[in-house]
Amino acid sequence: MSERSVSEIGRFFEENGYYHAKGLLSASQLDPLVRDFDRIVGQLLRSGEQVDATWDGDETARLARAGDRILHTHNVQKYSRAWLNAFLDDGFLDVAEEILGPDIVLHHSKLFQKPAEAGAPFPMHQDWPYFPTEQDRMIAAIVHVSDATDEMGCLRVYPGSHKLGRIAGADGRQANATLDRYPIEQARVLEAKAGDVVFFHYLTLHGSMPNRSDRTRKTVLVQMYDGQDRVVEGNTHPDERMVLRGWNHHASRASAAAA
């Protein structure tokens, strides 16, 4: 954590590796985000692109049914100004700053829509294998566009598991001895309301069960890192390097021009 004074939010996050900001977005803030979320999904479905993000591997096979799927795209801010506004919202960034400090850089965002009755699971995993940073100062924030109940396949976490550090093979694709000790069935269930935002460390073990309800689960995940940290070379995920607050201490002419 930062050497700056630690707030109640910061203390909770440091101990547990997550923080549930309830009601962070008001109904008036949420309305345009819901509208544009649905518009993005419609545009994706019309595109003919491959937009199913269901994982392969033993763990998914254990949890899922045939036909389960999850709609997905990166970087909703490239579709919608309303979503860019949400990432720049003072209330959202105030919470992020309590966790990361004053320099907040956007790595990428992701839209996930779990269809009713057939929404694919995400097995228990850490995020670091996909976009490691030098100092492990990377967090995610899940913006809940709809309610997310346990039956709808809401987020599950193991509180404090970020203290385990980097776990080899913790990308969630295949079972291993460490992940066997942290089964998704025993993880803490974080049910949420539309407008809630759940922040978590990229070393926190997390996942979600299938959506077996009659309602669609809609979320946007925002991946951010400390402006004094940097992503390890070779990262294949989009690294937007967009400063949401403060300063990017490692920006250069070359990095600013990179796609």
C-alpha positions in Angstrom: 0.0 0.0 0.0 1.0 3.6 -0.3 3.0 5.4 2.4 0.4 8.1 2.5 -2.1 8.2 5.4 -4.3 5.1 5.1 -8.1 5.6 5.3 -10.7 3.2 6.5 -11.1 2.1 2.8 -7.4 1.7 2.4 -7.1 -0.3 5.7 -9.9 -2.6 4.7 -8.4 -3.1 1.2 -5.0 -3.8 2.6 -6.3 -6.4 4.9 -8.8 -8.1 2.6 -7.7 -7.4 -0.9 -11.1 -6.0 -1.9 -13.5 -3.2 -1.1 -17.3 -3.1 -1.9 -18.4 0.5 -2.5 -22.1 0.2 -2.2 -24.3 2.7 -4.1 -21.2 4.5 -5.6 -23.2 5.4 -8.7 -26.5 7.1 -8.4 -29.6 6.2 -10.5 -29.0 9.3 -12.7 -25.4 8.3 -13.3 -26.3 4.7 -14.0 -29.1 5.4 -16.6 -26.8 6.5 -19.5 -24.4 3.6 -18.6 -27.2 1.0 -18.8 -28.3 2.5 -22.1 -24.9 2.5 -23.6 -24.0 -1.0 -22.2 -27.0 -2.4 -24.1 -26.1 -0.4 -27.2 -22.6 -1.9 -27.1 -23.9 -5.4 -26.8 -26.3 -4.9 -29.7 -23.4 -3.5 -31.8 -21.2 -6.5 -30.9 -24.0 -9.0 -31.8 -24.5 -7.4 -35.2 -20.8 -7.3 -35.9 -20.4 -11.1 -36.5 -17.2 -11.0 -34.4 -16.3 -13.7 -31.9 -17.5 -12.1 -28.6 -17.8 -15.2 -26.4 -15.2 -15.0 -23.6 -16.0 -18.4 -22.0 -12.7 -20.0 -20.8 -11.5 -23.4 -21.8 -9.9 -25.8 -19.3 -10.8 -28.3 -16.7 -12.2 -25.9 -14.1 -14.7 -24.3 -16.6 -15.7 -27.8 -17.7 -16.4 -28.7 -14.1 -18.6 -25.7 -13.4 -20.3 -25.0 -16.8 -22.9 -26.6 -18.9 -22.9 -27.0 -22.7 -24.1 -23.8 -24.3 -22.9 -21.5 -21.5 -21.4 -18.3 -22.8 -20.4 -14.8 -21.8 -20.4 -11.7 -24.1 -17.3 -9.6 -23.9 -15.4 -6.7 -25.4 -12.4 -4.6 -24.3 -12.4 -0.9 -23.7 -16.0 0.3 -23.5 -14.6 3.9 -23.4 -13.8 3.5 -27.1 -17.5 2.9 -27.8 -19.2 5.4 -25.4 -18.4 8.8 -23.9 -20.8 8.1 -21.0 -18.5 5.2 -20.0 -15.4 7.4 -20.2 -17.2 9.9 -18.0 -17.8 7.1 -15.5 -14.1 6.3 -15.3 -13.3 10.0 -14.7 -16.0 10.4 -12.1 -14.6 12.0 -8.9 -16.5 9.6 -6.6 -15.1 6.6 -8.4 -11.6 7.9 -8.5 -11.7 9.0 -4.9 -12.2 5.4 -3.8 -9.5 4.2 -6.3 -7.1 6.8 -4.8 -7.7 5.6 -1.3 -6.4 2.2 -2.5 -3.8 3.1 -5.2 -2.7 6.6 -4.3 -2.9 9.8 -6.3 -1.6 8.5 -9.6 -4.1 6.3 -11.4 -3.6 4.9 -14.9 -6.1 3.0 -16.9 -4.8 -0.3 -18.3 -8.1 -1.4 -19.9 -11.8 -2.0 -19.4 -13.9 -5.0 -20.2 -17.6 -5.5 -20.7 -19.1 -8.8 -19.5 -22.7 -9.9 -20.0 -23.7 -13.2 -18.5 -26.9 -14.3 -20.2 -29.9 -15.5 -18.2 -29.8 -19.2 -17.4 -26.7 -19.9 -19.5 -24.0 -17.4 -18.3 -20.6 -19.0 -18.2 -18.5 -19.1 -15.0 -15.0 -17.8 -14.4 -13.0 -20.3 -12.3 -11.0 -19.0 -9.3 -7.9 -17.2 -10.4 -5.5 -14.2 -10.0 -5.3 -11.6 -12.7 -1.5 -11.0 -12.6 -0.6 -13.7 -15.1 -2.4 -11.8 -17.8 -0.8 -8.3 -17.3 1.9 -8.4 -14.6 3.4 -5.1 -13.3 6.8 -4.5 -11.7 5.4 -3.6 -8.3 2.1 -5.5 -8.3 0.2 -2.2 -7.9 -2.7 -3.2 -10.2 -6.4 -3.3 -9.1 -9.7 -3.9 -10.8 -13.1 -2.2 -10.2 -16.3 -4.0 -11.2 -19.0 -1.6 -12.0 -22.4 -3.3 -11.6 -24.7 -2.2 -14.4 -27.4 -4.7 -13.1 -27.9 -6.4 -9.8 -25.7 -9.4 -9.3 -26.9 -12.2 -7.0 -25.3 -15.5 -6.2 -27.7 -17.2 -8.5 -26.7 -14.7 -11.2 -23.1 -15.7 -10.9 -21.8 -12.7 -8.9 -18.2 -12.2 -7.9 -16.6 -14.5 -5.3 -13.3 -13.7 -3.5 -11.0 -15.2 -0.9 -10.4 -12.3 1.5 -6.7 -11.7 2.2 -5.6 -14.0 -0.5 -3.6 -11.2 -2.2 -1.1 -11.7 0.7 -0.2 -15.0 -0.9 1.6 -13.2 -3.6 1.9 -14.5 -7.1 0.7 -18.1 -7.4 2.1 -20.1 -10.3 -0.6 -21.4 -12.6 -3.2 -19.1 -11.0 -4.8 -18.2 -14.4 -7.8 -20.3 -13.6 -7.6 -22.6 -16.7 -6.4 -25.8 -15.0 -6.6 -27.0 -11.4 -3.5 -27.0 -9.3 -2.6 -27.7 -5.7 -2.9 -24.1 -4.5 -6.2 -23.5 -6.3 -7.5 -26.9 -5.0 -7.1 -25.4 -1.5 -9.3 -22.4 -2.5 -12.3 -23.9 -4.2 -14.8 -21.5 -5.7 -17.6 -23.1 -3.8 -16.1 -21.9 -0.4 -15.2 -18.3 -1.5 -16.9 -15.3 -0.1 -20.0 -14.3 -2.2 -20.2 -10.6 -3.0 -23.8 -9.9 -4.0 -24.2 -6.4 -5.4 -26.8 -3.9 -6.5 -26.8 -1.9 -9.7 -24.5 1.1 -9.0 -22.3 -0.8 -6.7 -18.5 -1.0 -7.5 -16.3 -3.7 -6.1 -12.5 -3.0 -6.1 -10.0 -5.8 -5.8 -6.3 -6.4 -6.0 -5.0 -8.3 -9.0 -3.5 -10.9 -6.7 -6.8 -11.5 -4.9 -8.2 -15.0 -5.7 -11.6 -14.4 -7.3 -14.0 -16.0 -9.7 -17.8 -16.4 -10.4 -20.2 -19.2 -10.8 -22.6 -19.6 -13.7 -25.7 -17.5 -14.1 -28.6 -19.8 -13.6 -31.2 -17.1 -12.9 -33.8 -15.7 -15.3 -32.0 -12.3 -15.3 -29.0 -11.1 -17.2 -25.9 -10.0 -15.3 -24.2 -6.9 -16.7 -20.8 -5.6 -15.5 -17.9 -3.5 -16.7 -14.5 -4.2 -15.2 -11.9 -1.4 -15.0 -8.3 -2.4 -14.7 -6.0 0.4 -13.2 -2.5 0.7 -11.9 -0.4 3.1 -9.9 1.3 5.7 -12.1 4.6 4.9 -10.4 4.3 1.2 -11.4 4.5 -0.1 -15.0 3.4 -3.1 -16.9 6.0 -5.7 -17.7 7.1 -5.9 -21.3 5.4 -8.6 -23.3 1.9 -7.9 -22.0 -0.6 -8.9 -24.7 -3.6 -7.2 -23.2 -4.5 -3.7 -24.2 -2.5 -1.2 -22.1 -4.3 2.1 -22.7 -1.9 4.1 -20.4 -4.6 6.7 -20.0 -4.1 8.8 -16.9 -7.4 9.0 -15.0 -5.9 11.0 -12.1 -2.5 12.4 -11.3 0.6 11.4 -13.3 2.2 8.6 -15.3 5.8 8.6 -14.0 7.0 6.2 -16.8 5.4 7.8 -19.8 7.7 8.5 -22.7 7.4 9.7 -26.3 7.5 6.1 -27.5 5.0 4.7 -24.9 2.6 7.6 -25.5 2.6 6.8 -29.2 2.2 3.0 -28.8 -1.0 1.5 -30.0 
